[in-house]
Amino acid sequence: MPVLRVARTIPYMETVFHINPLLALFIALLVALIAASGRFSLNITNILLFVAWGAGVFAIVHSGLRNRTLKIAAECGVGILALLLSYWATQRHRKKSSHSNKQ
């Protein structure tokens, strides 16, 4: 179980996110905005979006929502948003590449 290993190596991480899942949501949004800024390569952008997705799902799981369907819908929504941002970044990267090749 990799999650338990992370919790052992960073003992306070899980406690902080359990106390305030809004912190994890804030981290997810911050990482997604950094990824969407366009200052990184496409691979780094996709890794940042994956981290944002993971933090968002972690926040949703530990948010205290009791409705399982709502949790699953929110997790899927975060995943779809990350995929759309990744697609947008790919298109933007291709446009930059084609512009630099023409000049």
Buried (B, 14 or more C-beta within 10 A) or exposed (E): EEEEEEBEEEEEEBEEBEEEBEEBBEBBBEBBEBBBEEEBEBEEBBBBBBBBBBBBBBBBBBBEEEEEEEBEEBBEEBEEBBEEBBEEBEEBBEEEEEEEEEE
